[in-house]
Amino acid sequence: MTSQPSRRGEPVAPDPLPIAVVDNHTHLDVSREGDEVRVDDLGPVLRAAAAVGVDRVVQIGCDLPGAEFAVAAAERYPSVLAGVALHPNEVPGLAAAGRLDDALARIEELAAHPRVRVVGETGLDFFRTGPEGHAVQEESFRRHVDLAKRAGLTLQIHDRDAHADVLRVLADEGAPERTVMHCFSGDLDMARECVARGYHLSFSGTVTFKSAKDLRDALAVTPLELLLVETDAPYLTPHPWRGASNSPVLVPLTVRVMASVLGVAVPTLCEALSGNAERLYGPW
């Protein structure tokens, strides 16, 4: 049976998955409580996730310290691969300080590390950044797309309230062969467009929310060969733990909801999720 709530109301480990999967996108360096997280602190988190069938993760860095952390974590733990980029919400501040070019140059240096398999998350965010920051976000996005193609790495995209513009930039630049819509948040029509273009769609705990019918409709039209699962930890914690801090150990909750929406057996979905991640990122 599924584990029951703890007395403190904190998440507890769900039943293990029958076939191990990959947390496609996580931020293990971030604490929602503001606590400092060190690379050496990740062992218990990774072991707890592996115990429920989440035996590999992609650690994403969103700024220069986060990118350095991701590379160090990937060097330290065989179950971790790294992604490096400048998050779109970081870009306007860097540009205003005259530091954007230097920051992008450092991201390119880190992207050459053999344990880095992702350029991301990059993209556009029109929710937290107003119109005055849109142009420089788009410039940075285009430069990250170019880097992913030159480096032969998978591109992971952040898209918040910017669906049409994200698709426009990718069409303009020519998306890399391996492109992932991280934490997919579009509707049915956008999902169909992404599938037609061959992009992978990565679903997070939001797909388990009762209010997320449109997202489940989008999932339903996504073929197994283009699916991924993620936490975006410590955010977007799946039901029934919404509001608590997220962790890779909770991925099985999202996977089981995805399988139900798709009408497939959980082992079938797990096999697809694992295989898709290996094709995108190579062996761990």
C-alpha positions as MATLAB code, in Angstrom:
seq = 'MTSQPSRRGEPVAPDPLPIAVVDNHTHLDVSREGDEVRVDDLGPVLRAAAAVGVDRVVQIGCDLPGAEFAVAAAERYPSVLAGVALHPNEVPGLAAAGRLDDALARIEELAAHPRVRVVGETGLDFFRTGPEGHAVQEESFRRHVDLAKRAGLTLQIHDRDAHADVLRVLADEGAPERTVMHCFSGDLDMARECVARGYHLSFSGTVTFKSAKDLRDALAVTPLELLLVETDAPYLTPHPWRGASNSPVLVPLTVRVMASVLGVAVPTLCEALSGNAERLYGPW';
ca = [
       0.000    0.000    0.000;
       1.027    3.602   -0.540;
       2.689    5.180    2.445;
       0.447    7.280    4.694;
       1.189   10.880    5.750;
       3.797   11.328    8.437;
       2.812   12.869   11.746;
       4.618   16.080   10.789;
       2.791   16.361    7.487;
       6.077   15.963    5.611;
       6.293   13.851    2.441;
       7.170   10.205    2.861;
       8.500    7.817    0.253;
       5.889    6.349   -2.097;
       5.837    2.761   -3.305;
       8.849    1.993   -5.542;
       8.518    1.933   -9.298;
       8.941   -1.459  -10.996;
      11.548   -0.098  -13.445;
      13.938    2.716  -12.595;
      13.457    6.125  -14.229;
      15.301    9.441  -14.509;
      14.390   12.719  -12.835;
      14.903   14.781  -15.963;
      15.229   18.159  -14.244;
      16.014   18.961  -10.610;
      17.669   21.671   -8.521;
      19.198   19.846   -5.584;
      21.290   22.902   -4.738;
      18.182   24.911   -3.824;
      16.478   24.820   -0.435;
      13.029   26.356   -0.105;
      13.896   27.111    3.496;
      16.994   29.058    2.438;
      19.460   26.576    3.931;
      22.861   26.191    2.343;
      23.212   22.981    0.345;
      26.643   21.494   -0.322;
      27.532   18.894   -2.920;
      28.431   16.482   -0.104;
      24.877   16.795    1.237;
      23.273   15.103   -1.774;
      24.079   11.485   -0.929;
      21.019   10.810    1.271;
      18.677   12.475   -1.237;
      20.017   10.401   -4.102;
      19.926    7.168   -2.100;
      16.325    7.783   -1.036;
      15.328    8.388   -4.660;
      17.132    5.276   -5.881;
      15.290    3.202   -3.262;
      11.956    4.040   -4.951;
      13.201    3.578   -8.510;
      14.572    7.013   -9.400;
      18.192    6.060   -9.820;
      19.443    8.869  -12.097;
      18.936   12.641  -12.112;
      19.797   15.625  -14.278;
      20.959   18.446  -12.005;
      20.276   21.828  -13.597;
      22.220   25.004  -12.877;
      20.376   28.273  -13.539;
      23.146   30.786  -12.821;
      26.919   30.622  -12.570;
      27.059   29.293   -8.980;
      24.328   26.772   -9.818;
      26.150   25.662  -12.952;
      29.378   25.166  -11.007;
      27.430   23.164   -8.398;
      25.839   20.993  -11.096;
      29.219   20.108  -12.577;
      30.679   19.350   -9.152;
      27.691   17.133   -8.296;
      28.028   15.252  -11.574;
      31.710   14.691  -10.862;
      30.964   13.476   -7.334;
      27.980   11.162   -7.969;
      27.704    8.611  -10.813;
      23.890    8.952  -10.795;
      24.037   12.680  -11.626;
      24.464   14.402  -14.969;
      24.592   18.185  -15.302;
      22.871   20.932  -17.229;
      24.244   24.483  -17.371;
      22.701   27.743  -18.535;
      21.560   31.185  -17.496;
      17.893   31.126  -16.516;
      15.928   33.759  -18.448;
      15.088   35.599  -15.233;
      18.808   35.928  -14.449;
      19.620   37.483  -17.794;
      18.264   41.066  -17.475;
      20.234   41.693  -14.287;
      23.432   40.349  -15.816;
      22.923   42.499  -18.898;
      22.270   45.610  -16.814;
      25.505   44.973  -14.905;
      27.474   44.493  -18.136;
      28.244   40.867  -17.198;
      26.119   38.880  -19.651;
      28.849   38.156  -22.203;
      31.296   36.975  -19.537;
      28.626   34.813  -17.911;
      27.715   33.183  -21.226;
      31.394   32.558  -21.906;
      31.714   30.727  -18.598;
      28.608   28.652  -19.365;
      30.219   27.646  -22.654;
      33.378   26.578  -20.806;
      31.348   24.447  -18.399;
      29.339   22.933  -21.251;
      32.533   21.307  -22.519;
      32.761   19.140  -19.383;
      32.044   15.473  -20.228;
      29.487   15.157  -17.413;
      27.481   18.095  -18.798;
      24.876   16.776  -21.220;
      22.375   19.664  -21.236;
      22.303   23.335  -22.144;
      19.473   24.560  -19.988;
      17.379   25.696  -18.593;
      17.142   28.565  -21.030;
      14.162   30.141  -22.738;
      11.688   32.907  -21.999;
       9.781   33.930  -18.883;
       7.205   36.674  -19.319;
       5.697   36.027  -15.867;
       8.521   37.272  -13.654;
      10.251   39.527  -16.204;
       8.356   42.464  -17.658;
       8.419   43.758  -21.254;
      11.608   45.743  -20.650;
      13.515   42.466  -20.217;
      12.049   40.491  -23.097;
      14.558   41.511  -25.770;
      17.638   40.546  -23.762;
      15.977   37.284  -22.682;
      15.437   36.428  -26.332;
      19.025   37.316  -27.204;
      20.295   34.997  -24.463;
      17.891   32.248  -25.514;
      19.168   32.392  -29.087;
      22.763   32.214  -27.889;
      21.990   29.163  -25.753;
      20.323   27.452  -28.731;
      23.464   28.092  -30.764;
      25.657   26.712  -27.968;
      23.594   23.525  -27.680;
      23.956   22.893  -31.404;
      27.684   23.629  -31.495;
      28.351   21.490  -28.410;
      26.073   18.662  -29.542;
      24.087   18.810  -26.294;
      20.402   18.474  -25.472;
      18.559   21.778  -25.024;
      16.188   22.160  -22.055;
      13.734   25.033  -22.330;
      12.020   27.127  -19.665;
       8.753   28.553  -20.975;
       6.487   30.580  -18.727;
       3.717   32.656  -20.285;
       5.745   32.790  -23.499;
       4.557   29.796  -25.547;
       4.250   31.471  -28.951;
       7.540   33.343  -28.624;
       9.436   30.226  -27.531;
       8.166   28.339  -30.555;
       8.981   31.298  -32.815;
      12.590   31.518  -31.612;
      13.102   27.776  -32.008;
      11.722   27.940  -35.547;
      13.924   30.942  -36.361;
      17.111   29.422  -34.997;
      16.463   25.800  -35.872;
      16.044   23.733  -32.727;
      18.757   21.250  -31.808;
      18.050   17.652  -32.738;
      17.395   16.952  -29.041;
      15.093   19.566  -27.547;
      13.134   19.256  -24.289;
      10.271   21.419  -23.085;
      11.060   21.353  -19.373;
       8.056   21.373  -17.029;
       5.679   21.501  -19.975;
       2.950   24.047  -19.271;
       1.256   24.454  -22.630;
      -2.182   23.400  -23.777;
      -3.366   20.680  -26.131;
      -2.576   22.664  -29.276;
       0.938   23.494  -28.113;
       1.579   19.874  -27.205;
       0.546   18.819  -30.703;
       2.839   21.447  -32.233;
       5.780   20.342  -30.110;
       5.160   16.695  -30.973;
       4.997   17.560  -34.668;
       8.408   19.225  -34.335;
       9.857   16.235  -32.486;
      10.411   17.993  -29.170;
      10.348   15.999  -25.944;
       7.809   17.043  -23.305;
       8.822   16.719  -19.669;
       5.993   16.637  -17.122;
       6.347   17.590  -13.474;
       4.185   17.239  -10.386;
       1.799   19.861  -11.776;
       0.183   17.146  -13.893;
      -1.144   15.602  -10.665;
      -2.957   18.763   -9.536;
      -6.751   18.567   -9.626;
      -6.898   21.869  -11.529;
      -4.535   20.672  -14.286;
      -7.031   19.143  -16.733;
      -5.548   21.055  -19.693;
      -2.112   19.718  -18.835;
      -3.394   16.149  -18.637;
      -5.061   16.648  -22.037;
      -1.682   17.724  -23.411;
      -0.036   14.662  -21.875;
      -2.651   12.406  -23.447;
      -1.594   13.387  -27.001;
       2.143   13.009  -26.358;
       3.595    9.729  -27.661;
       5.605    7.579  -25.276;
       8.804    8.113  -27.248;
       8.701   11.874  -26.539;
       7.907   11.750  -22.807;
      10.023   12.578  -19.774;
       9.282   13.077  -16.081;
      10.840   15.546  -13.656;
      10.522   17.133  -10.258;
      11.832   20.669  -10.815;
      12.643   20.174   -7.132;
      12.311   21.744   -4.675;
       9.231   23.136   -6.435;
       6.013   21.722   -7.976;
       5.573   18.923   -5.458;
       3.001   16.359   -6.655;
      -0.320   15.641   -4.983;
      -0.894   14.814   -2.132;
       2.153   16.757   -0.924;
       1.547   19.989   -2.849;
       3.060   22.884   -0.914;
       5.802   20.814    0.702;
       9.368   20.757   -0.528;
       9.827   18.496   -3.543;
      12.529   15.859   -4.036;
      13.334   13.124   -6.598;
      11.962   10.541   -4.152;
       8.433   11.732   -5.076;
       8.748   11.077   -8.827;
       6.773    7.788   -8.575;
       3.650    9.786   -7.676;
       3.887   11.721  -10.935;
       4.727    8.632  -12.984;
       1.657    6.762  -11.759;
      -0.650    9.663  -12.608;
       0.949    9.916  -16.055;
       0.411    6.206  -16.665;
      -3.248    6.536  -15.682;
      -3.796    9.473  -18.045;
      -2.087    7.649  -20.893;
      -3.876    4.372  -20.218;
      -0.645    2.367  -20.118;
       0.862    0.056  -17.540;
       3.303    1.661  -15.142;
       6.202   -0.624  -16.226;
       5.574    0.316  -19.868;
       5.791    4.015  -19.069;
       8.854    3.538  -16.866;
      10.663    1.722  -19.638;
       9.869    4.532  -22.077;
      10.920    7.275  -19.659;
      14.229    5.600  -18.926;
      14.977    4.852  -22.565;
      14.117    8.371  -23.690;
      16.465    9.892  -21.118;
      19.302    7.582  -22.127;
      18.825    8.534  -25.786;
      18.832   12.234  -24.960;
      21.740   12.320  -22.534;
      23.744    9.182  -23.174;
      24.835    6.718  -20.503;
      25.277    7.919  -16.947;
];
